[in-house]
Amino acid sequence: MRKMTSEKHLVRAEAEALCNQFVAGGAARFETDILLPAEVLLDLYGEDIRARAYVTSDPERGEMMLRPDFTVPVVQCHMAGDGLPASYTYLGEVFRKQDDNPQRSSEYMQVGYEVFGGADAAAADADVFANFSEQLKEYDLRAATGDIGILVDAVRGLNTTERRRGALLRHIWRPRRFRALLNRFSAGGTALREANIARVRANLADEAAPFTGLRTQSEINARIKALEEDAEQPPVSEGEVELLDDILSLKETVPNVLSALRDIAVDMPAISGAVTRLDRRSEALSKRGVDVDHLDFEASYGRTSMEYYDGFVFGFYAEARPDLPPVATGGRYDALTAVLGQGAGVPAVGGVMRPDLMLALKGAM
C-alpha cells in the first residue's frame, strides 16, 4: 500500500508539471466531476460504451458513469460559455474497463490540452501537435498521424444513395462493419442483398416461425421496403471501391501521402478539400519545427479507437515497449461540438497524455 501511494504521488506531481506548462502557454485550468450523468455519454457513444465504462445508479440523479474521459465535460463547458476562442488544460483520473487487456490499469491519470475556435484550423492542429511533441521529446516516441476527414469526404462523394452514404459514415469507426457494408453495396453484394430479402420474406411466410424481438409488423414491412428499394439501386462502382481501398492503404510519410492523395483526387474530386487541408497542416507543422518529411501518416489511423474525431488525429508510441498503450493521443472533433452545442458547433482540437506511462519510460515507476 505504501508503494502504491508513493507511485500515485509521483504520477500526480508529473501531471501537475505537465499541466502547468500548458497554463504557462495560455491555457485555462479546467476542473470537472468524477461522476458524470450517463445519459449524455450514452447518447453520444451508444450502448457500446457500457462495455468499457463503469456505470452505476443514483436514486435521485439516475444513471451515472465514472468519468471515461474529459472531452465531453470540457466541450459542454465551452459551448455553454461565450463562444470566444479559448484553450483549456486539465488533469485527473479516468476509468476504463480493461476486459481485453487485464494487465492494463482501469484507473489512470490523464493530462489534456484542448483548443476551441480560431479561423486557422491548420495552425490550431499544428499548435496542439507541436505542444505534445515538445513535452514528449525526451521519450524517443514514434509519432503517428492521420486524418479521418479524408475518408469521410470520400464516402460523402460516392455516386450512390444518401441512405448508403449515411450507413457507411455511421460505421467509419468500425472497420469490419464498414467493409461489410461496402461489399454489400458494391456489385459483388447484389446476390447477397437479394438473398437477404428472400430469407426475410420466407421467415414471415412461415406460420410456424415464432415472432420474436421488439419490432412491430409495420416496422418489419418498412425495413423490407427499404431493402427492396436499395436492391433496385445501381451498385457502388468497382472503380470507387478501389479508390477507397487506395486511400485506406496509405501508410507513408506525410509528403509521400500528399503526393498519392493528389493523384487519387484526380479521379475522386470529393477529397480535394481534405487534401488541401492536409497540405496546409503540413506547412503549419513545419513552421512549428516538426520534421514533416519524416512524420508518419496512416490513412486508417484512429478508426478503431478514436470514434468522435472527424479530422486530424495523432498518437505517440513507445516502440521499445509494445506492451504499453499510446503515451498520448488526440485530434480534431468539430462535429462533436455541434452535437453537444445543439447545432452551434465551433472548431476544436486537443489531446491527452499519460504521465504514468511517461514515468514508466523514465524508469521512475
C-alpha positions as CSV (number, residue, x, y, z in Angstrom):
1,M,0.0,0.0,0.0
2,R,2.9,2.4,0.8
3,K,4.4,1.8,-2.7
4,M,1.0,2.4,-4.4
5,T,0.6,5.6,-2.5
6,S,4.1,6.7,-3.5
7,E,3.5,5.9,-7.2
8,K,0.3,7.9,-7.2
9,H,2.0,10.8,-5.7
10,L,4.7,10.7,-8.4
11,V,2.1,10.5,-11.2
12,R,0.2,13.4,-9.8
13,A,3.3,15.5,-9.4
14,E,4.3,14.7,-13.1
15,A,0.7,15.6,-14.2
16,E,0.8,18.9,-12.4
17,A,4.1,19.8,-14.1
18,L,2.7,19.0,-17.5
19,C,-0.5,20.9,-16.8
20,N,1.5,23.9,-15.6
21,Q,3.4,24.0,-18.9
22,F,0.1,24.3,-20.8
23,V,-1.1,27.0,-18.3
24,A,2.2,28.9,-19.0
25,G,1.3,28.8,-22.7
26,G,-2.1,30.5,-22.0
27,A,-4.5,27.6,-21.4
28,A,-7.1,28.0,-18.6
29,R,-7.2,25.3,-15.9
30,F,-10.4,23.1,-16.2
31,E,-12.0,21.0,-13.4
32,T,-14.9,18.6,-13.7
33,D,-16.7,16.0,-11.6
34,I,-15.5,12.4,-11.5
35,L,-19.1,11.1,-11.5
36,L,-20.9,12.2,-14.7
37,P,-24.5,11.8,-15.9
38,A,-24.6,8.7,-18.1
39,E,-27.3,10.0,-20.4
40,V,-25.2,12.3,-22.5
41,L,-22.4,9.8,-22.8
42,L,-24.8,7.0,-23.9
43,D,-26.4,9.3,-26.4
44,L,-23.0,10.2,-27.8
45,Y,-21.3,6.8,-27.9
46,G,-24.2,4.5,-27.8
47,E,-24.7,1.4,-25.7
48,D,-21.2,0.2,-26.7
49,I,-19.7,2.4,-24.0
50,R,-21.1,0.2,-21.3
51,A,-18.6,-2.4,-22.2
52,R,-15.7,-0.1,-21.3
53,A,-17.1,2.3,-18.7
54,Y,-18.2,1.9,-15.1
55,V,-21.9,2.7,-14.8
56,T,-23.9,3.0,-11.5
57,S,-27.3,4.2,-10.5
58,D,-28.1,7.1,-8.1
59,P,-31.6,7.2,-6.6
60,E,-32.0,10.9,-7.4
61,R,-29.7,11.6,-10.3
62,G,-30.4,8.4,-12.2
63,E,-27.7,6.5,-14.2
64,M,-24.2,7.8,-13.6
65,M,-20.8,7.0,-15.1
66,L,-17.3,7.2,-13.7
67,R,-15.5,9.7,-15.9
68,P,-14.2,7.8,-19.0
69,D,-12.5,10.9,-20.4
70,F,-12.6,14.7,-20.1
71,T,-13.7,15.5,-23.6
72,V,-17.5,15.6,-23.1
73,P,-17.5,17.8,-20.0
74,V,-14.9,20.3,-21.4
75,V,-16.8,20.6,-24.6
76,Q,-20.1,21.1,-22.7
77,C,-18.4,23.8,-20.5
78,H,-17.0,25.7,-23.5
79,M,-20.2,25.5,-25.5
80,A,-22.2,26.9,-22.6
81,G,-19.9,29.9,-22.4
82,D,-19.4,33.0,-24.6
83,G,-18.2,31.1,-27.7
84,L,-15.0,33.0,-28.0
85,P,-11.8,31.2,-28.9
86,A,-10.2,29.6,-25.8
87,S,-7.8,26.8,-24.7
88,Y,-8.0,24.6,-21.6
89,T,-5.9,22.2,-19.8
90,Y,-6.8,19.6,-17.1
91,L,-5.6,16.6,-15.1
92,G,-7.4,13.9,-13.3
93,E,-8.2,10.2,-13.1
94,V,-10.3,8.5,-15.8
95,F,-11.8,5.0,-15.5
96,R,-11.9,2.3,-18.3
97,K,-12.7,-1.4,-18.1
98,Q,-9.9,-3.5,-19.4
99,D,-11.6,-6.8,-20.1
100,D,-9.4,-7.4,-23.2
101,N,-6.2,-6.2,-21.6
102,P,-6.5,-7.1,-17.8
103,Q,-2.8,-6.2,-17.3
104,R,-3.6,-2.6,-18.1
105,S,-4.8,-0.2,-15.4
106,S,-8.5,0.5,-15.2
107,E,-7.9,3.8,-13.4
108,Y,-5.2,6.2,-14.6
109,M,-4.3,9.9,-14.8
110,Q,-4.8,12.0,-17.9
111,V,-3.4,15.4,-18.7
112,G,-5.2,17.2,-21.5
113,Y,-5.0,20.3,-23.7
114,E,-7.9,21.5,-25.8
115,V,-8.2,24.4,-28.2
116,F,-11.6,25.9,-29.3
117,G,-12.3,28.4,-32.1
118,G,-9.9,30.2,-34.3
119,A,-10.1,30.8,-38.0
120,D,-7.0,28.8,-38.9
121,A,-7.6,25.1,-38.3
122,A,-4.3,24.1,-39.7
123,A,-2.5,26.4,-37.2
124,A,-4.5,25.0,-34.3
125,D,-3.8,21.4,-35.3
126,A,-0.1,22.2,-35.5
127,D,-0.2,24.0,-32.2
128,V,-1.6,21.0,-30.3
129,F,0.7,18.5,-32.0
130,A,3.8,20.7,-31.6
131,N,3.0,21.2,-27.9
132,F,2.6,17.5,-27.3
133,S,5.7,16.8,-29.4
134,E,7.7,19.3,-27.3
135,Q,6.6,17.8,-24.0
136,L,7.4,14.3,-25.1
137,K,10.6,14.9,-27.0
138,E,12.8,13.2,-24.3
139,Y,11.0,9.8,-24.5
140,D,12.1,8.6,-28.0
141,L,8.5,8.0,-29.2
142,R,7.2,7.3,-32.7
143,A,4.5,9.8,-33.8
144,A,1.7,8.6,-35.9
145,T,-0.7,10.9,-37.7
146,G,-3.8,10.5,-39.8
147,D,-6.9,12.4,-41.0
148,I,-10.3,10.7,-40.7
149,G,-11.8,13.6,-42.7
150,I,-10.2,12.3,-45.9
151,L,-12.3,9.0,-45.7
152,V,-15.4,11.0,-44.6
153,D,-15.1,13.2,-47.7
154,A,-14.5,10.2,-49.9
155,V,-17.7,8.5,-48.6
156,R,-19.7,11.6,-49.0
157,G,-18.6,11.9,-52.6
158,L,-19.6,8.3,-53.6
159,N,-22.0,8.1,-56.5
160,T,-24.7,6.2,-54.6
161,T,-27.8,6.9,-52.5
162,E,-27.9,9.1,-49.4
163,R,-29.0,6.1,-47.4
164,R,-25.9,4.1,-48.3
165,R,-23.6,7.0,-47.7
166,G,-25.2,7.6,-44.3
167,A,-24.7,3.9,-43.3
168,L,-21.1,4.0,-44.3
169,L,-20.4,7.2,-42.5
170,R,-22.0,5.8,-39.3
171,H,-19.6,2.9,-39.3
172,I,-16.3,4.6,-40.3
173,W,-15.0,3.9,-36.8
174,R,-15.9,0.2,-37.1
175,P,-13.7,-1.0,-40.0
176,R,-15.2,-4.6,-40.2
177,R,-18.7,-3.3,-40.3
178,F,-17.7,-0.6,-42.8
179,R,-16.1,-3.2,-45.1
180,A,-19.1,-5.5,-44.9
181,L,-21.4,-2.6,-45.9
182,L,-19.1,-1.5,-48.7
183,N,-19.1,-5.1,-50.0
184,R,-22.9,-5.3,-49.8
185,F,-23.3,-2.0,-51.7
186,S,-20.9,-3.0,-54.4
187,A,-21.5,-5.1,-57.5
188,G,-20.5,-8.3,-55.6
189,G,-23.1,-7.7,-53.0
190,T,-26.1,-7.8,-55.3
191,A,-26.8,-11.5,-54.8
192,L,-26.4,-11.1,-51.1
193,R,-28.9,-8.3,-50.9
194,E,-31.5,-10.3,-52.9
195,A,-30.8,-13.4,-50.7
196,N,-31.4,-11.3,-47.5
197,I,-34.8,-10.1,-48.8
198,A,-35.8,-13.6,-49.8
199,R,-34.8,-15.0,-46.4
200,V,-36.8,-12.3,-44.5
201,R,-39.9,-12.9,-46.7
202,A,-39.6,-16.7,-46.3
203,N,-39.5,-16.4,-42.5
204,L,-42.5,-14.1,-42.5
205,A,-44.4,-16.6,-44.7
206,D,-43.7,-19.5,-42.3
207,E,-46.7,-19.6,-40.0
208,A,-44.8,-21.9,-37.6
209,A,-41.9,-19.5,-37.1
210,P,-42.1,-17.7,-33.7
211,F,-42.5,-13.9,-33.7
212,T,-39.6,-12.6,-31.5
213,G,-37.9,-9.3,-30.9
214,L,-39.3,-5.8,-30.3
215,R,-40.1,-4.7,-33.9
216,T,-43.7,-4.4,-34.9
217,Q,-45.1,-5.9,-38.2
218,S,-45.2,-2.3,-39.7
219,E,-41.6,-1.7,-38.8
220,I,-40.6,-5.1,-40.4
221,N,-42.6,-4.2,-43.5
222,A,-40.9,-0.8,-43.7
223,R,-37.5,-2.5,-43.4
224,I,-38.3,-4.9,-46.2
225,K,-39.4,-2.0,-48.4
226,A,-36.1,-0.2,-47.7
227,L,-34.1,-3.3,-48.6
228,E,-36.1,-3.7,-51.8
229,E,-35.6,-0.1,-52.7
230,D,-31.9,-0.4,-52.0
231,A,-31.6,-3.6,-54.1
232,E,-33.0,-1.6,-57.1
233,Q,-30.2,0.9,-56.9
234,P,-27.1,0.5,-59.0
235,P,-24.1,-0.7,-57.0
236,V,-21.2,1.4,-55.9
237,S,-18.8,1.1,-58.8
238,E,-15.7,-1.1,-58.7
239,G,-13.6,2.0,-59.5
240,E,-14.9,3.9,-56.5
241,V,-14.3,0.9,-54.2
242,E,-10.7,0.6,-55.5
243,L,-10.2,4.3,-54.8
244,L,-11.4,3.9,-51.2
245,D,-9.1,0.9,-50.8
246,D,-6.2,3.0,-52.2
247,I,-6.9,5.7,-49.6
248,L,-7.2,3.2,-46.7
249,S,-4.0,1.5,-47.6
250,L,-1.9,4.7,-47.5
251,K,0.8,4.4,-44.9
252,E,3.9,6.6,-45.6
253,T,5.5,9.9,-44.6
254,V,3.3,13.0,-45.0
255,P,4.9,14.3,-48.3
256,N,4.5,10.9,-49.9
257,V,0.9,10.5,-48.8
258,L,0.2,14.0,-50.1
259,S,1.5,13.1,-53.5
260,A,-0.5,9.9,-53.6
261,L,-3.7,11.7,-52.5
262,R,-3.3,14.3,-55.2
263,D,-3.3,11.5,-57.7
264,I,-6.4,9.9,-56.2
265,A,-8.2,13.3,-56.1
266,V,-8.0,13.4,-59.9
267,D,-10.5,10.5,-60.0
268,M,-12.2,11.3,-56.7
269,P,-12.6,15.2,-56.6
270,A,-14.6,14.9,-53.4
271,I,-11.4,14.6,-51.3
272,S,-9.7,17.7,-52.9
273,G,-10.7,19.8,-49.9
274,A,-9.3,17.3,-47.4
275,V,-6.0,17.1,-49.4
276,T,-5.7,20.9,-49.3
277,R,-6.3,20.8,-45.5
278,L,-3.6,18.2,-45.1
279,D,-1.2,20.3,-47.2
280,R,-1.9,23.4,-45.1
281,R,-1.4,21.4,-41.9
282,S,1.9,20.1,-43.2
283,E,3.1,23.7,-43.8
284,A,1.9,24.8,-40.3
285,L,3.6,21.8,-38.6
286,S,6.8,22.6,-40.5
287,K,6.6,26.2,-39.3
288,R,6.3,24.9,-35.7
289,G,9.6,23.0,-36.1
290,V,8.1,19.5,-36.7
291,D,10.1,17.3,-39.1
292,V,7.2,16.7,-41.5
293,D,9.5,14.9,-44.1
294,H,9.8,12.0,-41.7
295,L,6.4,12.2,-40.0
296,D,4.3,9.1,-40.4
297,F,0.8,9.3,-41.8
298,E,-1.7,6.4,-41.8
299,A,-5.0,7.0,-43.6
300,S,-6.7,4.4,-41.4
301,Y,-5.2,5.6,-38.1
302,G,-7.7,6.2,-35.4
303,R,-10.6,4.3,-36.9
304,T,-10.8,1.7,-34.1
305,S,-10.3,3.8,-31.0
306,M,-11.0,7.5,-31.7
307,E,-14.6,7.5,-32.6
308,Y,-15.6,11.1,-32.0
309,Y,-12.7,12.6,-34.1
310,D,-13.6,13.7,-37.6
311,G,-10.3,15.2,-38.9
312,F,-6.7,15.3,-37.9
313,V,-5.7,12.5,-35.5
314,F,-2.3,11.7,-33.8
315,G,-0.7,9.4,-31.3
316,F,2.7,8.9,-29.7
317,Y,4.0,5.3,-29.1
318,A,7.0,3.8,-27.3
319,E,8.1,1.2,-29.9
320,A,10.5,-0.3,-27.5
321,R,7.6,-1.1,-25.2
322,P,4.8,-2.6,-27.4
323,D,3.1,-3.7,-24.2
324,L,2.2,-0.1,-23.4
325,P,-0.8,1.7,-24.7
326,P,-0.1,5.0,-26.5
327,V,1.6,7.6,-24.4
328,A,-0.5,10.4,-26.0
329,T,-3.4,10.7,-28.4
330,G,-5.5,13.5,-29.8
331,G,-7.1,15.1,-32.8
332,R,-9.9,17.3,-34.2
333,Y,-13.5,16.9,-33.2
334,D,-15.5,19.8,-34.8
335,A,-18.7,17.6,-35.2
336,L,-18.7,16.8,-31.5
337,T,-19.0,20.4,-30.5
338,A,-22.1,20.8,-32.8
339,V,-23.7,17.7,-31.2
340,L,-23.1,19.0,-27.6
341,G,-23.7,22.6,-28.6
342,Q,-27.2,21.7,-30.0
343,G,-26.1,22.5,-33.6
344,A,-23.9,25.5,-32.8
345,G,-20.5,24.0,-33.4
346,V,-17.0,25.5,-33.3
347,P,-13.6,24.2,-34.5
348,A,-12.0,22.1,-31.8
349,V,-8.8,20.1,-31.5
350,G,-7.0,18.6,-28.5
351,G,-5.4,15.6,-26.9
352,V,-4.4,13.8,-23.8
353,M,-1.2,12.3,-22.4
354,R,-0.4,9.6,-19.8
355,P,2.0,10.8,-17.1
356,D,2.2,7.3,-15.5
357,L,3.5,5.9,-18.8
358,M,6.0,8.7,-19.1
359,L,7.3,7.9,-15.6
360,A,7.5,4.2,-16.5
361,L,9.6,5.0,-19.6
362,K,11.9,7.1,-17.4
363,G,12.2,4.1,-15.0
364,A,10.8,6.1,-12.2
365,M,8.0,3.6,-11.5
